C-alpha cells in the first residue's frame, strides 16, 4: 500500500531534475543568448560583409543621431550618446541579423513631449523604459502589442511624419522661438516667413534637392540587363555608395561651407553650436536635479512629470522595433523571438541610461541600409558602434559648425517615406470600418501624440467588442429554424443571441423550434450558461424546443456539468432536425 506513496516523490524529484536540466542546457542558453547560434559558424566572408554594412550604417547613424536629438529637444551629442549601446547589446541578445537599435524620428518626437528639453528627465525616462521593457520580456507580455491594430500604427506614423517634417521647416527658414505645439507651429512658421534667413533657406533647399536626387537615383539602379559591362557596374556601384552615404555627405559638405563662411566673417547660417567634447561619462542616472532657479526636483516628481510617457514610450519602442524585425525577417527568411527582442531593447535602454542616452528603438531606414549592404549577422552592429564612438571621441568640436538647415533636410527626407497617401485607400477597400481608428489616431496625434494613440486603441477595442457582442448568425428555414453561429459564444454575445431567438422563434404568431448549430463555438462561460438556462425555460413555456448541435467535447462537458433542465444536444444538424421532427416538444 505504501509503494505508490514512495514512488510519488521519486517521480516528482525526477521531474524536477529534468526541468532543471532542460533549463541549464545549452539550447536554453542559446535561446537566452542568440549570439551563440551564429558565432560558432562565423567566417571571414561574414566578417567582410558585416564590416562593410557596419561602416555604411555608421555613416548614416551619425548625422541622423545629431538630427534626431534636435527633435527630442536635447543637445545634439545626446543623439550619439544614444546610438552606440544598442549596437553592442543587440549583437549579443538580438534575434534579427538586420535590425539596428538607436535614436529614431518617432521615438525622439515622443520623448520631446515628456522630457521638457531636460537631459536629466531624458536619462531617467530611458532607465525606467528599460526596466519596464525588460520586465515585460521576463513576464512574457509580448501579446499586449496585439491589441494595437495596424490602422492605429499607420495613423500614428503618418501623423508623426507630418509633425516631424513640418517641425523642421523652421530650421530650413532659420527661424527661432517657434512653439512646439503643432497647430501653433504651423501658424507661427507661416506668419514669420518674412523673417527667414537667406543663407539657411538656400543651404536647406540645396541639401533637400541633393538628398531627393540621390534617393531617386538609388531607386532607378535596378535594370533588366543581364550582363552589364564593367563600366556600368562600376557606375552603379558609385551611385549606390553616394546614395547610401548621402546623409553623411550632405552634413560634411554643409559643415565645410558653414566653416568657410565663419572663417571669412560671414555669419549667414544658423549653426548647431557648442557641444560637449569626448565620450559620455559612465555614471548612474541622476535621480534628482536642481533647476536654474534653485528649485530641487525629486525622483518622485520627475516620475509624476513623465506620467503617461512611462506607458506610451516603452510600448511604442518595442512595437516599432518588432514590426521592423518581423518585416525584414519575412523578407530574408528567418524568424524572430518577440520576447527576446523585448529583452534586448530593455537591456539597451537600461545600460544606455548609464551613458546619458535617451530611449531607443529599431530604425527602419538604417535597418534597410544594413540589409541592402548584405549584413550577415548582428556583428555588423559592432562596427557601427565603433564609428559612433570614434565620432564622439574625435569629431565633437567639428559638430559646432554643422548648419541646422542641413540636419533639417536629413530629417525631412528620412520621414517623408512614412507619409503613405495610399494607405487610407487600401484600408477603405479592405475594411471600411478600420478607417475610423486610422482617422481618430491620425487627427488626435496633431493635438497630443499619446492621446491619439490611446484614442485609436480604444476605438479599435470598441470595434472588437462590438464584433464579439454581435456575432453573425446564419438563419435558414427547414420547417424548423436552423441558426448557425459564425464565431465563439462569450458573455457579451449572449444578449444578441437571445434577441435573435426571440425575434425568429418566440415572438412570432406561431412559436418555432430551433436547431442551434454550435460547430464554431470552442468555449463558453458561466454567464452564457446562466442565460441559456433562462432561454430553455422560455422555449418550454412556449411549448417549443431548442436543440444544440455540433458541440465540442469541452463545451459539452460544461453544459453537462451545469445540469441545465431541458438541455438537448445532437452531433449534427441533420440529427437535430430529425429529433425535432419526431419529437418537437421536450417531453
C-alpha positions as CSV (number, residue, x, y, z in Angstrom):
1,X,0.0,0.0,0.0
2,X,2.9,2.3,0.6
3,X,4.6,1.8,-2.8
4,X,2.6,4.5,-4.6
5,X,3.4,6.9,-1.8
6,X,7.1,6.2,-2.0
7,X,7.2,6.4,-5.8
8,X,5.4,9.8,-5.9
9,X,8.3,11.8,-4.5
10,X,10.7,9.9,-6.8
11,X,8.7,10.9,-9.8
12,X,8.4,14.4,-8.5
13,X,12.1,14.7,-7.9
14,X,12.8,13.1,-11.3
15,X,10.5,15.6,-13.0
16,X,12.2,18.5,-11.1
17,X,15.6,17.3,-12.1
18,X,14.6,17.0,-15.7
19,X,13.2,20.5,-15.6
20,X,16.3,21.9,-14.1
21,X,18.4,20.0,-16.6
22,X,16.5,21.5,-19.5
23,X,16.8,25.0,-18.1
24,X,20.5,24.6,-17.7
25,X,21.0,23.0,-21.2
26,X,23.0,24.6,-24.0
27,X,19.8,25.0,-26.1
28,X,18.2,27.1,-23.3
29,X,21.4,29.2,-23.1
30,X,21.3,29.7,-26.9
31,X,17.6,30.9,-26.5
32,X,18.7,33.5,-24.0
33,X,21.9,34.5,-25.8
34,X,21.1,34.2,-29.6
35,X,24.7,35.2,-30.4
36,X,25.7,31.6,-29.6
37,X,23.7,30.3,-32.5
38,X,25.8,32.0,-35.2
39,X,29.1,32.7,-33.5
40,X,30.5,29.1,-33.9
41,X,29.9,29.3,-37.6
42,X,31.4,32.8,-38.1
43,X,33.8,33.1,-41.0
44,X,35.9,35.6,-43.0
45,X,33.2,36.1,-45.6
46,X,30.7,37.1,-43.0
47,X,33.3,39.4,-41.3
48,X,33.9,41.2,-44.6
49,X,30.1,41.7,-45.3
50,X,29.4,42.7,-41.6
51,X,32.3,45.2,-41.7
52,X,31.1,46.9,-44.9
53,X,27.5,47.0,-43.6
54,X,28.5,48.3,-40.2
55,X,30.6,51.1,-41.6
56,X,27.9,52.1,-44.0
57,X,25.2,52.2,-41.3
58,X,27.7,54.1,-39.1
59,X,28.0,56.9,-41.7
60,X,24.2,57.0,-41.7
61,X,23.6,57.0,-37.9
62,X,26.0,59.8,-37.0
63,X,24.2,62.6,-38.9
64,X,20.8,61.1,-38.1
65,X,21.7,60.9,-34.4
66,X,22.6,64.5,-34.4
67,X,19.4,65.5,-36.2
68,X,17.1,63.3,-34.0
69,X,18.4,64.8,-30.8
70,X,17.1,68.2,-32.2
71,X,13.7,66.6,-32.5
72,X,13.9,65.4,-28.9
73,X,14.8,68.9,-27.8
74,X,18.2,67.8,-26.5
75,X,21.8,68.9,-27.3
76,X,23.0,67.1,-30.4
77,X,25.6,65.0,-28.7
78,X,22.8,63.1,-26.9
79,X,21.8,61.6,-30.3
80,X,25.2,60.0,-30.4
81,X,25.2,59.0,-26.8
82,X,22.0,57.0,-27.6
83,X,23.4,55.5,-30.8
84,X,26.2,53.1,-29.8
85,X,24.9,51.0,-26.8
86,X,22.2,49.2,-28.9
87,X,24.8,48.2,-31.4
88,X,26.8,46.1,-28.9
89,X,23.8,44.8,-26.8
90,X,21.8,43.7,-29.8
91,X,24.8,41.8,-31.2
92,X,24.6,39.5,-28.2
93,X,20.9,39.3,-27.4
94,X,19.1,40.2,-30.7
95,X,17.4,37.7,-32.9
96,X,17.4,39.7,-36.2
97,X,20.5,40.0,-38.3
98,X,19.3,43.2,-40.0
99,X,17.9,45.5,-37.3
100,X,19.9,48.3,-35.8
101,X,18.8,50.0,-32.5
102,X,19.3,53.7,-31.9
103,X,17.5,57.1,-31.9
104,X,14.7,57.4,-34.4
105,X,12.5,60.3,-35.5
106,X,9.3,58.9,-34.0
107,X,10.9,58.0,-30.6
108,X,12.5,61.4,-30.5
109,X,9.2,63.1,-31.1
110,X,7.5,61.0,-28.4
111,X,10.3,61.8,-25.9
112,X,10.0,65.6,-26.7
113,X,6.5,65.6,-25.2
114,X,7.7,64.3,-21.8
115,X,11.3,65.3,-21.1
116,X,10.8,69.1,-21.4
117,X,14.2,69.6,-23.1
118,X,15.8,68.4,-19.8
119,X,18.6,65.7,-20.2
120,X,18.0,64.5,-16.6
121,X,14.4,63.7,-17.5
122,X,15.5,62.0,-20.7
123,X,18.0,59.7,-18.9
124,X,15.6,58.7,-16.1
125,X,13.0,58.0,-18.8
126,X,15.5,55.8,-20.5
127,X,16.2,53.8,-17.4
128,X,12.5,53.4,-16.5
129,X,11.7,52.4,-20.1
130,X,14.4,49.8,-20.0
131,X,13.1,48.3,-16.7
132,X,9.5,48.2,-18.0
133,X,10.5,46.6,-21.3
134,X,12.8,44.0,-19.6
135,X,10.1,43.2,-17.1
136,X,7.6,42.7,-20.0
137,X,10.1,40.3,-21.6
138,X,10.6,38.3,-18.4
139,X,6.8,38.1,-17.8
140,X,6.2,37.2,-21.5
141,X,3.8,40.1,-22.1
142,X,4.6,40.5,-25.8
143,X,0.9,39.6,-26.5
144,X,-0.1,43.1,-25.4
145,X,1.2,44.5,-28.7
146,X,-1.5,42.5,-30.4
147,X,-4.1,45.0,-29.2
148,X,-2.6,47.8,-31.2
149,X,-4.1,47.4,-34.7
150,X,-2.4,48.2,-38.0
151,X,-4.7,51.2,-38.7
152,X,-3.7,52.7,-35.4
153,X,0.0,52.2,-36.2
154,X,-0.3,53.7,-39.6
155,X,-2.4,56.6,-38.3
156,X,0.3,57.3,-35.7
157,X,3.3,57.0,-38.1
158,X,1.7,59.2,-40.8
159,X,0.8,61.9,-38.2
160,X,4.2,61.7,-36.6
161,X,5.9,62.0,-40.0
162,X,3.9,65.2,-40.8
163,X,4.6,66.6,-37.4
164,X,8.3,65.8,-37.5
165,X,8.7,67.0,-41.1
166,X,6.9,70.3,-40.7
167,X,8.7,70.8,-37.4
168,X,12.0,71.1,-39.3
169,X,10.7,73.8,-41.7
170,X,11.6,76.4,-39.1
171,X,15.3,75.3,-39.3
172,X,15.2,75.4,-43.1
173,X,14.0,79.0,-42.8
174,X,16.4,79.9,-40.0
175,X,13.6,80.9,-37.6
176,X,13.8,80.8,-33.8
177,X,11.3,80.8,-31.0
178,X,8.7,78.7,-32.8
179,X,6.3,76.9,-30.4
180,X,6.4,73.1,-30.1
181,X,2.6,72.5,-30.3
182,X,1.8,71.6,-33.9
183,X,-1.1,74.0,-34.6
184,X,0.8,76.9,-33.1
185,X,3.9,75.8,-35.0
186,X,2.1,75.9,-38.3
187,X,0.6,79.3,-37.6
188,X,3.8,81.0,-36.4
189,X,6.0,79.4,-39.1
190,X,3.9,80.9,-41.9
191,X,3.4,84.1,-40.0
192,X,7.1,84.7,-39.7
193,X,8.2,83.6,-43.2
194,X,9.3,87.2,-43.9
195,X,12.0,86.8,-41.2
196,X,13.6,83.8,-42.9
197,X,17.4,83.9,-43.3
198,X,18.5,83.7,-46.9
199,X,21.6,81.6,-46.1
200,X,19.7,78.9,-44.2
201,X,17.0,78.8,-46.9
202,X,19.4,78.4,-49.8
203,X,21.5,75.8,-48.0
204,X,18.5,73.9,-46.7
205,X,16.8,73.7,-50.1
206,X,20.1,72.7,-51.7
207,X,20.5,69.8,-49.2
208,X,16.9,68.7,-49.8
209,X,17.4,68.8,-53.6
210,X,20.6,66.7,-53.3
211,X,19.1,64.2,-50.9
212,X,16.0,63.8,-53.1
213,X,18.1,63.3,-56.3
214,X,20.3,60.7,-54.6
215,X,17.2,58.9,-53.4
216,X,15.7,58.9,-56.9
217,X,18.9,57.7,-58.5
218,X,19.2,54.8,-56.0
219,X,15.7,53.7,-56.8
220,X,16.4,53.7,-60.5
221,X,19.5,51.5,-60.2
222,X,17.6,48.3,-61.0
223,X,18.0,47.1,-64.5
224,X,16.7,44.2,-66.7
225,X,20.1,44.0,-68.3
226,X,21.5,40.5,-67.6
227,X,25.3,41.0,-68.2
228,X,26.1,44.7,-67.7
229,X,29.6,45.9,-68.7
230,X,32.3,46.6,-66.2
231,X,31.8,50.4,-66.7
232,X,28.0,50.1,-66.0
233,X,28.6,48.0,-62.9
234,X,31.2,50.5,-61.6
235,X,28.9,53.4,-62.3
236,X,26.1,51.7,-60.4
237,X,28.4,51.0,-57.5
238,X,29.5,54.6,-57.3
239,X,25.9,55.9,-57.4
240,X,24.8,53.3,-54.8
241,X,27.7,54.3,-52.5
242,X,26.9,58.0,-52.8
243,X,23.2,57.5,-52.3
244,X,23.7,55.2,-49.3
245,X,26.0,57.7,-47.6
246,X,24.0,60.7,-48.8
247,X,23.2,61.9,-45.2
248,X,26.8,61.9,-44.2
249,X,27.9,63.7,-47.5
250,X,25.3,66.4,-47.0
251,X,26.3,67.1,-43.5
252,X,30.0,67.1,-44.3
253,X,29.7,69.4,-47.3
254,X,27.3,71.8,-45.4
255,X,29.7,71.9,-42.4
256,X,32.6,72.8,-44.7
257,X,30.6,75.5,-46.3
258,X,29.5,76.9,-43.0
259,X,33.0,76.7,-41.5
260,X,34.4,78.6,-44.6
261,X,31.8,81.3,-44.2
262,X,32.5,81.7,-40.5
263,X,36.3,81.9,-41.1
264,X,35.6,84.7,-43.6
265,X,33.4,86.5,-41.2
266,X,30.1,85.8,-42.8
267,X,27.6,84.6,-40.2
268,X,24.9,83.6,-42.6
269,X,24.0,80.1,-41.3
270,X,22.3,79.0,-38.0
271,X,24.8,76.6,-36.5
272,X,24.4,73.7,-34.1
273,X,26.6,75.5,-31.6
274,X,28.6,74.3,-28.7
275,X,28.6,70.5,-28.0
276,X,30.2,68.5,-25.2
277,X,33.6,67.0,-26.0
278,X,34.5,63.4,-25.9
279,X,32.8,60.2,-24.8
280,X,29.9,60.4,-22.4
281,X,30.9,59.8,-18.8
282,X,29.9,56.4,-17.3
283,X,27.7,57.2,-14.3
284,X,24.3,56.2,-12.9
285,X,21.4,58.3,-13.9
286,X,20.9,61.4,-11.8
287,X,17.7,60.8,-9.7
288,X,17.1,64.4,-8.8
289,X,18.2,67.8,-10.0
290,X,18.5,71.5,-9.1
291,X,16.8,73.7,-11.6
292,X,18.3,77.0,-12.8
293,X,16.1,78.9,-10.3
294,X,17.4,76.8,-7.4
295,X,14.4,74.5,-7.0
296,X,15.1,70.9,-6.1
297,X,13.2,68.3,-8.1
298,X,13.0,64.9,-6.6
299,X,12.8,61.5,-8.3
300,X,9.1,61.1,-7.4
301,X,8.3,64.5,-9.0
302,X,10.2,63.5,-12.2
303,X,8.3,60.3,-12.4
304,X,5.0,62.1,-12.0
305,X,6.0,64.6,-14.7
306,X,6.9,61.8,-17.1
307,X,3.4,60.4,-16.4
308,X,1.8,58.7,-19.5
309,X,5.2,58.6,-21.2
310,X,6.1,55.6,-19.0
311,X,3.4,53.6,-20.8
312,X,3.5,55.1,-24.3
313,X,7.2,55.2,-24.9
314,X,8.1,51.6,-23.8
315,X,5.2,50.1,-25.8
316,X,5.8,52.2,-28.9
317,X,9.5,51.4,-28.7
318,X,9.1,47.7,-28.7
319,X,6.2,47.9,-31.2
320,X,8.3,49.9,-33.8
321,X,11.3,47.6,-33.3
322,X,9.4,44.3,-33.5
323,X,7.4,45.4,-36.5
324,X,10.7,46.3,-38.4
325,X,12.3,43.0,-37.3
326,X,9.3,41.0,-38.5
327,X,9.3,42.8,-41.8
328,X,12.9,42.1,-42.6
329,X,12.7,38.6,-41.1
330,X,9.9,37.8,-43.6
331,X,11.9,39.4,-46.4
332,X,15.1,37.5,-45.6
333,X,13.6,34.2,-44.5
334,X,14.2,34.0,-40.7
335,X,12.1,34.3,-37.6
336,X,12.5,36.5,-34.6
337,X,11.6,35.9,-30.9
338,X,9.4,38.8,-29.8
339,X,10.1,38.4,-26.1
340,X,13.8,38.2,-26.7
341,X,13.5,41.5,-28.7
342,X,11.8,43.0,-25.7
343,X,14.7,41.9,-23.6
344,X,17.4,43.3,-26.0
345,X,15.7,46.7,-26.2
346,X,15.1,46.9,-22.5
347,X,18.7,46.0,-21.6
348,X,19.9,48.5,-24.2
349,X,17.9,51.3,-22.5
350,X,19.0,50.3,-19.0
351,X,22.7,50.2,-19.9
352,X,22.3,53.3,-22.2
353,X,21.0,55.3,-19.2
354,X,24.5,55.0,-17.7
355,X,25.9,56.8,-20.8
356,X,23.3,59.6,-20.8
357,X,21.2,58.1,-23.6
358,X,17.5,58.8,-24.3
359,X,15.1,55.9,-25.3
360,X,15.9,54.0,-28.4
361,X,14.2,51.5,-30.7
362,X,14.7,49.9,-34.1
363,X,15.3,52.2,-37.1
364,X,13.6,51.3,-40.3
365,X,15.9,53.4,-42.6
366,X,19.1,52.2,-41.1
367,X,17.9,48.6,-40.9
368,X,17.1,48.8,-44.7
369,X,20.6,50.1,-45.3
370,X,22.0,47.3,-43.2
371,X,20.1,44.6,-45.1
372,X,20.8,46.1,-48.6
373,X,24.5,46.2,-47.8
374,X,24.5,42.5,-47.2
375,X,24.9,42.2,-43.5
376,X,25.3,38.5,-42.4
377,X,25.0,38.6,-38.6
378,X,24.2,41.1,-35.8
379,X,28.0,41.6,-35.5
380,X,27.7,44.4,-38.1
381,X,26.4,46.5,-35.2
382,X,29.8,46.3,-33.5
383,X,31.4,48.3,-36.4
384,X,28.5,50.8,-36.4
385,X,29.1,51.3,-32.7
386,X,32.8,51.8,-33.2
387,X,32.1,54.5,-35.8
388,X,29.8,56.4,-33.4
389,X,32.4,56.1,-30.5
390,X,35.2,57.4,-32.8
391,X,32.9,60.4,-33.8
392,X,32.3,61.2,-30.2
393,X,36.0,60.9,-29.3
394,X,37.4,63.0,-32.1
395,X,34.8,64.9,-34.1
396,X,32.7,66.7,-31.4
397,X,34.4,70.1,-31.9
398,X,33.6,69.9,-35.6
399,X,29.9,69.5,-34.9
400,X,29.8,73.1,-33.7
401,X,29.8,74.2,-37.3
402,X,27.0,71.9,-38.6
403,X,24.2,74.0,-40.0
404,X,20.8,73.3,-38.6
405,X,19.3,73.6,-42.1
406,X,21.4,70.5,-43.2
407,X,20.2,68.4,-40.3
408,X,16.6,69.5,-41.0
409,X,17.0,68.4,-44.6
410,X,18.2,65.0,-43.4
411,X,15.2,64.6,-41.1
412,X,12.6,65.7,-43.7
413,X,14.0,63.2,-46.2
414,X,14.1,60.4,-43.6
415,X,10.5,60.8,-42.5
416,X,8.9,61.6,-45.9
417,X,8.5,57.9,-46.9
418,X,6.4,57.3,-43.8
419,X,3.7,59.7,-45.2
420,X,1.9,57.0,-47.1
421,X,-1.0,58.6,-49.0
422,X,-2.3,55.3,-50.4
423,X,-2.8,53.5,-47.1
424,X,-6.2,55.2,-46.4
425,X,-7.5,53.9,-49.8
426,X,-6.2,50.4,-49.1
427,X,-7.8,50.3,-45.7
428,X,-11.1,51.6,-47.2
429,X,-11.1,48.9,-49.9
430,X,-10.4,46.1,-47.4
431,X,-12.5,47.1,-44.4
432,X,-14.3,50.4,-44.3
433,X,-14.7,50.3,-40.5
434,X,-11.0,50.3,-40.0
435,X,-10.8,53.8,-41.4
436,X,-12.3,55.1,-38.2
437,X,-9.4,54.2,-35.8
438,X,-6.9,55.4,-38.5
439,X,-8.5,58.8,-38.7
440,X,-9.1,59.1,-34.9
441,X,-5.4,58.3,-34.3
442,X,-4.1,60.5,-37.2
443,X,-6.1,63.6,-36.3
444,X,-5.7,63.4,-32.5
445,X,-1.9,62.9,-32.8
446,X,-1.7,66.5,-34.1
447,X,-3.1,67.6,-30.7
448,X,-1.1,65.2,-28.4
449,X,0.6,62.1,-29.7
450,X,-0.2,60.0,-26.6
451,X,-3.9,61.0,-26.8
452,X,-4.0,59.9,-30.5
453,X,-2.5,56.5,-29.8
454,X,-4.8,55.9,-26.7
455,X,-7.9,57.0,-28.6
456,X,-7.0,54.8,-31.6
457,X,-6.5,51.8,-29.4
458,X,-9.8,52.5,-27.6
459,X,-11.6,52.9,-30.9
460,X,-10.2,49.6,-32.2
461,X,-11.1,47.9,-28.9
462,X,-14.7,49.1,-29.1
463,X,-15.0,47.8,-32.6
464,X,-13.6,44.5,-31.5
465,X,-16.0,44.3,-28.5
466,X,-18.9,45.2,-30.9
467,X,-17.9,42.2,-33.1
468,X,-17.8,39.9,-30.1
469,X,-21.1,41.2,-28.8
470,X,-22.9,40.8,-32.2
471,X,-21.7,37.5,-33.7
472,X,-23.0,36.7,-37.2
473,X,-25.9,34.2,-37.3
474,X,-26.8,32.3,-40.5
475,X,-30.5,31.6,-40.3
476,X,-32.3,29.1,-42.6
477,X,-35.8,27.5,-42.5
478,X,-36.1,23.7,-42.8
479,X,-39.6,23.6,-41.3
480,X,-37.6,24.1,-38.2
481,X,-35.4,27.2,-37.9
482,X,-31.6,26.5,-38.1
483,X,-29.3,29.1,-36.7
484,X,-25.5,28.8,-37.2
485,X,-23.1,30.8,-35.0
486,X,-20.2,32.0,-37.1
487,X,-17.9,32.6,-34.2
488,X,-17.4,31.9,-30.5
489,X,-20.1,32.5,-27.9
490,X,-18.9,34.6,-25.0
491,X,-20.9,36.6,-22.4
492,X,-21.0,39.9,-24.5
493,X,-22.8,38.0,-27.3
494,X,-25.5,36.2,-25.3
495,X,-28.0,39.1,-25.2
496,X,-27.7,39.4,-29.0
497,X,-28.3,35.7,-29.4
498,X,-31.4,35.9,-27.1
499,X,-32.8,38.8,-29.1
500,X,-32.5,36.9,-32.4
501,X,-34.0,33.8,-30.9
502,X,-36.9,35.8,-29.5
503,X,-37.4,37.6,-32.8
504,X,-37.4,34.5,-35.0
505,X,-38.7,31.7,-32.7
506,X,-40.7,33.1,-29.7
507,X,-42.1,36.5,-30.6
508,X,-44.0,35.2,-33.7
509,X,-47.6,34.3,-34.2
510,X,-46.7,30.6,-34.1
511,X,-43.6,29.8,-32.0
512,X,-41.0,27.8,-33.8
513,X,-38.5,25.1,-32.8
514,X,-34.8,25.9,-33.3
515,X,-31.7,23.9,-34.0
516,X,-28.6,26.0,-32.8
517,X,-25.5,24.9,-34.7
518,X,-22.6,25.4,-32.3
519,X,-19.9,23.9,-34.5
520,X,-17.7,27.1,-34.3
521,X,-18.1,27.6,-30.5
522,X,-14.9,26.5,-28.8
523,X,-15.7,27.7,-25.2
524,X,-18.4,29.2,-23.1
525,X,-18.5,31.0,-19.8
526,X,-20.8,31.0,-16.7
527,X,-22.8,34.0,-17.9
528,X,-23.7,32.2,-21.2
529,X,-24.8,29.0,-19.3
530,X,-27.0,31.1,-16.9
531,X,-28.7,32.9,-19.8
532,X,-29.2,29.7,-21.8
533,X,-31.0,28.2,-18.8
534,X,-33.5,31.0,-19.0
535,X,-33.7,30.7,-22.8
536,X,-34.6,27.0,-22.5
537,X,-37.2,27.9,-19.8
538,X,-38.8,30.4,-22.2
539,X,-38.9,27.8,-25.0
540,X,-40.6,25.3,-22.7
541,X,-43.2,28.0,-21.7
542,X,-44.0,28.5,-25.4
543,X,-44.2,24.7,-25.9
544,X,-41.3,24.5,-28.4
545,X,-37.8,23.1,-28.3
546,X,-34.2,24.3,-28.7
547,X,-31.6,21.6,-29.7
548,X,-27.9,22.2,-29.7
549,X,-25.7,20.5,-32.3
550,X,-22.0,20.2,-33.1
551,X,-20.9,20.9,-29.5
552,X,-17.2,20.3,-29.0
553,X,-16.3,17.9,-26.1
554,X,-15.0,20.7,-23.9
555,X,-18.2,22.8,-24.4
556,X,-20.5,19.7,-24.0
557,X,-18.7,19.0,-20.7
558,X,-19.6,22.4,-19.4
559,X,-23.3,22.0,-20.3
560,X,-23.5,18.6,-18.7
561,X,-21.8,19.9,-15.5
562,X,-24.3,22.8,-15.4
563,X,-27.2,20.3,-15.4
564,X,-29.5,22.6,-17.4
565,X,-33.2,21.5,-17.4
566,X,-34.4,20.7,-20.9
567,X,-31.0,20.6,-22.4
568,X,-30.9,18.5,-25.6
569,X,-27.9,18.0,-28.0
570,X,-27.1,16.1,-31.1
571,X,-24.0,15.6,-33.1
572,X,-25.2,17.1,-36.4
573,X,-27.8,19.5,-37.7
574,X,-29.4,16.7,-39.6
575,X,-29.8,14.7,-36.4
576,X,-31.2,17.7,-34.6
577,X,-33.8,18.2,-37.4
578,X,-34.8,14.6,-37.2
579,X,-35.2,14.8,-33.4
580,X,-37.4,17.9,-33.6
581,X,-39.4,16.3,-36.4
582,X,-40.1,13.1,-34.4
583,X,-40.4,14.9,-31.0
584,X,-40.9,18.6,-31.3
585,X,-41.6,19.1,-27.6
586,X,-39.1,18.4,-24.9
587,X,-41.0,15.7,-23.2
